[in-house]
Amino acid sequence: MLDIRSDTVTKPSAAMRQAMAAAEVGDDVLDGDPTVSRLEARVAHMLGKEAGLFFPTGSMANMTGLAVHAALGSEALLDEDAHIIHGEMAGAAALLGVQVRLVRVGEGRTVMNADDLRRAIRAPSKHDPAISVICLENTHNGAGGKVTSVEDMRAMREVAREHEIPVHMDGARLWNASATTGTSLADFGDCADTVMLSFSKGLGCPVGAILVGSAAGMKRAHAVRKRFGGGMRQSGILAAAVLYALDANLDRLPQDHANARLFADAVAGANGASVVPPDSNIVMIDLADGVSSAAVVARAEQGGVRISEWNPTRVRAVAHLDVNAADMARAAEVVRGAIEECAAEAVR
Ligand SMILES: Cc1ncc(COP(=O)(O)O)c(C=O)c1O
């Protein structure tokens, strides 16, 4: 079975497990774990930030990032398709008492830009909640791994600055945005006050994410993480996997992007589908009227390929560390066949 539902399905390699087994560890809650501290300093440096904080998940790191900026009863601005809106169990409302407001993305685009943001920011008044944070996502999962250029990120940062609103970046796959554009992580990092990056996706680690930002911000984040139950003990075991992945897996992300393009090109033109051309490792396929995602996913699985149902008319496939070009070519053949069979049945 080829599993390309997500880049989170990868299994730690033998070499990664060896690095984990050999990790020097300590009690991170009591004294700091030496391997975690090394990882936090290394990634903070890569992003041009003062400090970093290791988390078990991206969702917890995103919520903590929002908590650093947003007071109870304030408002967070996010684009309407953001992962924080759709994939994190309404954490901003349930855990932080923060109202999220959706920024409408302009006609013909799938990710937010500075004009969208400008339209969404209202003048302070006695009636409206204060906007405490703007959240940007790069790459954008819901838009099909779409990359926002550093120029567009800077323009949004500028709008935020004009209104003195801090910016949090959901950079779960910022690694991929950097691989696609050649823009350094530090240049992207400069476009936000806090950035979350995930280790359990393209980098192939079993667990983990990081929040980076100012030293003062990360001090506040440390307390929030503890409150969320995210204080971990000998977490150097997990951080060692990430240090290994930064050395071994970061530079190979362009291969995933090439494999995603290969897959997309082979599926494009299938009767009954339109493929969103991938910017990175995610391929979204929009199905024609009457063709259901559930049916296509089930049919592909019968052919030995697992893809995911993104919504009732859109399926998603993701290239990752554990599939090569030949796997993606085979997967494309199966998925194309599944779509065409389902489309033929739909018109019958
Ligand atoms: C863009 C984005 N942000 C945040 C997350 C949350 O990460 P986690 O699953 O580690 O909580 C994901 C996970 O898929 C994601 O795609």
The ligand as a Tripos MOL2 file, in Angstrom:
@<TRIPOS>MOLECULE
LIG
   16    16     1     0     0
SMALL
NO_CHARGES

@<TRIPOS>ATOM
      1 C1         -0.4820   24.1780    8.2250 C.3       1 LIG1
      2 C2         -0.5650   23.3660    9.4690 C.ar      1 LIG1
      3 N1         -0.4890   23.9640   10.6590 N.ar      1 LIG1
      4 C3         -0.5490   23.2910   11.8140 C.ar      1 LIG1
      5 C4         -0.6810   21.9250   11.8260 C.ar      1 LIG1
      6 C5         -0.8120   21.2250   13.1430 C.3       1 LIG1
      7 O1          0.2440   20.3680   13.4230 O.3       1 LIG1
      8 P1          0.0220   19.1190   14.4070 P.3       1 LIG1
      9 O2         -0.6940   18.0730   13.6420 O.co2     1 LIG1
     10 O3          1.4220   18.7310   14.7840 O.co2     1 LIG1
     11 O4         -0.7630   19.6000   15.5770 O.co2     1 LIG1
     12 C6         -0.7720   21.2340   10.6160 C.ar      1 LIG1
     13 C7         -0.9460   19.7670   10.5870 C.2       1 LIG1
     14 O5         -1.2920   19.1750    9.5940 O.2       1 LIG1
     15 C8         -0.7180   21.9730    9.4010 C.ar      1 LIG1
     16 O6         -0.8120   21.3850    8.2190 O.3       1 LIG1
@<TRIPOS>BOND
     1     1     2 1
     2     2     3 ar
     3     2    15 ar
     4     3     4 ar
     5     4     5 ar
     6     5     6 1
     7     5    12 ar
     8     6     7 1
     9     7     8 1
    10     8     9 2
    11     8    10 1
    12     8    11 1
    13    12    13 1
    14    12    15 ar
    15    13    14 2
    16    15    16 1
@<TRIPOS>SUBSTRUCTURE
     1 LIG1         1 GROUP 0 **** ****
